[in-house]
Amino acid sequence: MADKDTLMEEFVATEAAKNEDAAKDLERVEQEIVAEATMSTEYDDALGNEQAAAEDAETAFEFEQAEIAAEQSL
């Protein structure tokens, strides 16, 4: 049977891997949201819907800023 130190090391490694996977998933989702908001901005702009285009652009900007802030906190 593994000793306490070995079990703790395995637990810490597993949790670190889970956290890394979660961070990668979050980054992917953020990138998808920015891409979707950017496409929506272009679409609404082409339709002449300035208000919706501005809101879409604001959403993209906010997520880009959040991504920058997250990268700087690492």
C-alpha angles and dihedrals in degrees: 000000000000118000124242094261092053092047091049092049091050091048093049091048092049093049091047090052091049091050091049091050091049091050091051091049091050091049091050092050091048091051091049091051092050091048092048093047090048092051090047090051091054092045095049091044091053089051090051094244098141097174094053091044090052092049091049091049090050091052091051091048094049092051092046090052091048090051091051091049091049092051091050092051092059 
